[in-house]
Amino acid sequence: MNWESNVRKVVPYVPGEQPTGKVIKLNTNENPYPPAPGVEALLKGYDISLLRKYPDPTCSSLVNVLAESIM
């Protein structure tokens, strides 16, 4: 079986119902409201290029600060 025949077996994505009228339908990662004023202020001074990567999975900076605080 070749690559093309495998690709042709893929079932295309079918979007869910898109309501009309005075209904707002959101996906799990959407929000109809703007950020809170405090969040907006924080982000204006934040290096947003840091948001393109996942955070440190071990939270080493936090762990180090917490460890120093109990010593």
C-alpha positions in Angstrom: 0.0 0.0 0.0 1.4 3.4 -0.9 1.3 6.7 0.8 -1.4 8.2 -1.4 -3.8 5.3 -0.8 -3.3 5.8 3.0 -4.0 9.5 2.7 -7.2 8.9 0.7 -8.5 6.8 3.6 -8.3 9.7 6.0 -11.8 11.0 7.0 -11.8 14.8 6.6 -12.6 17.0 9.6 -16.3 18.0 9.8 -16.9 21.1 12.0 -19.7 21.0 14.6 -22.9 22.9 14.3 -22.4 26.6 14.0 -25.4 28.3 15.6 -27.0 31.5 14.2 -28.7 34.2 16.0 -27.9 35.5 19.5 -25.9 32.4 20.5 -22.1 32.5 21.1 -20.4 29.1 20.5 -16.9 28.9 21.8 -14.2 26.2 21.6 -12.4 25.2 24.8 -9.6 27.7 24.1 -11.8 30.7 23.3 -13.2 33.4 25.5 -15.7 36.2 24.5 -14.3 38.5 27.2 -11.1 40.6 27.1 -8.4 39.9 29.7 -8.9 41.5 33.1 -7.2 44.9 33.4 -4.5 43.5 35.7 -3.6 40.8 33.2 -3.6 43.3 30.3 -1.2 45.6 32.3 1.1 42.7 33.2 1.3 41.5 29.5 2.2 45.0 28.3 5.4 44.7 30.2 6.0 41.0 29.4 8.3 39.6 26.8 5.6 37.8 24.8 8.3 35.8 22.8 8.5 33.7 26.0 4.9 32.5 25.4 5.9 30.5 22.4 7.5 27.8 24.4 6.3 25.5 27.1 7.4 26.4 30.6 10.0 24.5 32.5 8.3 21.2 33.4 10.2 20.9 36.7 9.5 24.5 37.8 13.1 24.7 38.9 13.0 28.5 39.5 10.0 28.1 41.8 11.4 25.1 43.5 14.7 26.9 44.2 12.9 30.0 45.6 10.8 27.8 47.9 13.7 25.7 49.0 15.7 28.8 49.9 12.7 30.2 51.9 12.6 27.2 54.2 16.4 27.0 54.9 
